């Protein structure tokens, strides 16, 4: 997803963008941005790199995203997945990915989205889940570090070893271990 975001960011930029700026915008290292730009070049995005004091990167001004890269069925699948994602996840909803696809091919995307909205209503959760909450950030750190985390539910504190998130009809849950395997709805957790 970051690769697509970088392409859209560069297309919207009116001038060259530095590697350092891209690394700040996407919250990754400059090495990661360089690797991402290499990947984009390999798949055919004409990235132009300027070295020196006034250096930076940009996409060739004459470049137009090839609309034939995705088949119609690919567009349908992607838009449908994003529609579901935006309906259940605050994070996906706030990323405006469908709008980004509309900037590539507005008529095709709008037609598919209208068709999906006419046929599907997503009624899975009362509230959209949010993986950017403080509790989820702390759980992510514990998952990354493979370490225990102290949690609280109804004024009871306990330490668990997080295994993964599970998306269920009740909402976003944490699958974890505390002498036995547990499944806890994240909306009830506190630190």
C-alpha positions as CSV (number, residue, x, y, z in Angstrom):
1,X,0.0,0.0,0.0
2,X,2.9,2.4,0.7
3,X,4.1,2.0,-2.8
4,X,0.8,3.1,-4.2
5,X,0.7,6.0,-1.7
6,X,4.2,7.1,-2.9
7,X,3.1,7.1,-6.5
8,X,0.1,9.3,-5.7
9,X,2.2,11.6,-3.5
10,X,4.7,12.1,-6.3
11,X,2.0,12.6,-8.9
12,X,0.4,15.3,-6.7
13,X,3.7,17.0,-6.0
14,X,4.3,20.0,-8.2
15,X,8.1,19.8,-7.9
16,X,10.8,17.4,-6.9
17,X,10.5,15.7,-3.5
18,X,13.5,14.7,-1.4
19,X,14.1,11.2,-0.1
20,X,14.2,12.7,3.4
21,X,10.7,14.3,2.9
22,X,9.3,11.0,1.7
23,X,10.8,9.2,4.7
24,X,9.1,11.7,7.1
25,X,5.8,11.6,5.3
26,X,5.6,7.8,5.3
27,X,7.4,7.3,8.6
28,X,10.1,5.0,7.3
29,X,13.8,5.2,6.9
30,X,15.5,6.8,3.8
31,X,16.8,3.3,2.9
32,X,13.3,2.0,2.8
33,X,12.2,4.9,0.6
34,X,15.1,4.2,-1.8
35,X,14.1,0.5,-1.9
36,X,10.5,1.5,-2.6
37,X,11.5,3.8,-5.4
38,X,13.6,1.0,-6.9
39,X,10.6,-1.3,-6.8
40,X,8.5,1.3,-8.5
41,X,11.1,1.7,-11.2
42,X,11.2,-2.1,-11.7
43,X,7.5,-2.3,-12.2
44,X,7.6,0.5,-14.8
45,X,6.9,3.8,-12.9
46,X,9.4,6.3,-14.5
47,X,11.0,7.7,-11.4
48,X,13.5,10.5,-12.1
49,X,16.3,11.1,-9.6
50,X,18.2,14.3,-9.4
51,X,21.4,14.4,-7.3
52,X,23.0,17.3,-5.5
53,X,22.0,20.3,-3.5
54,X,18.7,20.8,-5.4
55,X,18.2,17.1,-5.9
56,X,15.1,15.0,-5.3
57,X,12.8,12.6,-7.1
58,X,9.8,12.9,-9.2
59,X,7.7,10.9,-11.7
60,X,8.3,11.8,-15.3
61,X,5.8,14.7,-16.1
62,X,4.7,12.9,-19.3
63,X,3.7,9.7,-17.4
64,X,0.1,8.6,-17.3
65,X,-0.8,5.6,-15.1
66,X,-1.6,2.8,-17.5
67,X,-5.3,2.0,-17.0
68,X,-4.9,-1.4,-18.7
69,X,-2.6,-2.7,-15.9
70,X,-5.7,-3.9,-14.0
71,X,-8.4,-6.0,-15.6
72,X,-12.0,-5.0,-14.9
73,X,-12.4,-8.0,-12.6
74,X,-9.3,-6.8,-10.7
75,X,-10.8,-3.4,-10.2
76,X,-14.1,-5.0,-9.0
77,X,-12.2,-7.1,-6.5
78,X,-10.1,-4.3,-5.2
79,X,-12.9,-1.8,-4.9
80,X,-15.1,-4.4,-3.2
81,X,-12.3,-5.2,-0.7
82,X,-11.8,-1.5,0.0
83,X,-15.6,-0.9,0.4
84,X,-15.7,-3.6,3.0
85,X,-12.6,-2.3,4.7
86,X,-13.9,1.2,4.8
87,X,-17.1,0.0,6.3
88,X,-15.4,-1.8,9.2
89,X,-12.1,-0.1,9.8
90,X,-11.6,3.5,10.9
91,X,-8.0,3.3,9.6
92,X,-8.9,2.2,6.1
93,X,-11.8,4.6,6.0
94,X,-9.5,7.5,6.8
95,X,-6.9,6.6,4.2
96,X,-9.4,7.4,1.3
97,X,-8.0,4.6,-0.9
98,X,-11.2,4.4,-3.0
99,X,-10.7,8.1,-3.8
100,X,-7.2,7.4,-4.8
101,X,-8.4,4.7,-7.2
102,X,-10.9,7.2,-8.5
103,X,-8.1,9.5,-9.5
104,X,-6.7,6.7,-11.7
105,X,-10.0,6.0,-13.5
106,X,-13.0,7.9,-12.1
107,X,-15.7,6.5,-14.3
108,X,-14.7,2.8,-14.0
109,X,-14.3,3.1,-10.2
110,X,-17.6,5.0,-9.7
111,X,-19.5,2.5,-11.8
112,X,-18.1,-0.4,-9.8
113,X,-18.6,1.3,-6.5
114,X,-22.2,2.3,-7.3
115,X,-23.0,-1.3,-8.3
116,X,-21.5,-2.6,-5.1
117,X,-23.4,-0.1,-2.9
118,X,-26.6,-1.1,-4.7
119,X,-26.1,-4.8,-3.9
120,X,-24.2,-4.9,-0.5
121,X,-24.8,-3.4,2.9
122,X,-22.0,-4.1,5.4
123,X,-23.5,-4.5,8.8
124,X,-20.8,-6.3,10.8
125,X,-19.9,-4.1,13.7
126,X,-21.6,-1.4,15.7
127,X,-18.5,0.7,15.6
128,X,-15.6,0.7,13.2
129,X,-12.5,-0.8,14.8
130,X,-9.4,1.4,15.1
131,X,-5.9,-0.2,15.1
132,X,-4.3,3.2,15.9
133,X,-5.6,3.5,19.5
134,X,-3.0,3.6,22.3
135,X,-3.9,0.1,23.4
136,X,-3.4,-1.3,19.9
137,X,-0.1,0.6,19.6
138,X,1.1,-1.0,22.8
139,X,-0.1,-4.4,21.7
140,X,1.7,-3.9,18.4
141,X,5.0,-3.2,20.3
142,X,4.5,-6.3,22.3
143,X,3.8,-8.3,19.2
144,X,6.9,-6.9,17.4
145,X,9.1,-7.6,20.5
146,X,7.5,-10.9,21.3
147,X,7.0,-9.8,24.8
148,X,4.3,-9.8,27.5
149,X,2.0,-6.8,28.1
150,X,0.0,-5.8,31.1
151,X,-3.7,-5.2,30.3
152,X,-6.8,-4.3,32.3
153,X,-10.4,-5.3,32.0
154,X,-13.0,-4.1,34.5
155,X,-10.3,-3.0,37.0
156,X,-8.6,-6.3,36.9
157,X,-5.0,-6.2,35.7
158,X,-3.2,-9.2,34.2
159,X,-0.2,-9.9,32.0
160,X,-0.7,-11.7,28.7
161,X,1.4,-12.8,25.7
162,X,-0.2,-11.4,22.6
163,X,-0.3,-13.8,19.6
164,X,-2.4,-11.9,17.0
165,X,-5.4,-9.9,16.3
166,X,-8.6,-11.6,15.2
167,X,-11.4,-9.9,13.4
168,X,-14.7,-11.4,14.4
169,X,-18.3,-10.3,14.1
170,X,-18.1,-8.8,17.7
171,X,-15.2,-6.6,16.6
172,X,-11.4,-6.6,16.8
173,X,-10.1,-9.2,19.3
174,X,-6.8,-10.0,20.7
175,X,-5.7,-13.6,20.7
176,X,-3.3,-14.1,23.6
177,X,-1.9,-16.5,26.2
178,X,-2.3,-16.3,30.0
179,X,-1.9,-19.8,31.3
180,X,-4.6,-20.7,28.7
181,X,-5.4,-19.2,25.3
182,X,-7.7,-16.2,25.5
183,X,-9.7,-14.2,23.0
184,X,-10.4,-10.6,24.2
185,X,-12.3,-7.9,22.5
186,X,-9.9,-4.9,22.2
187,X,-12.6,-2.4,22.9
188,X,-12.8,-3.6,26.6
189,X,-9.0,-3.4,27.1
190,X,-7.2,-0.7,29.0
191,X,-3.5,-0.3,29.9
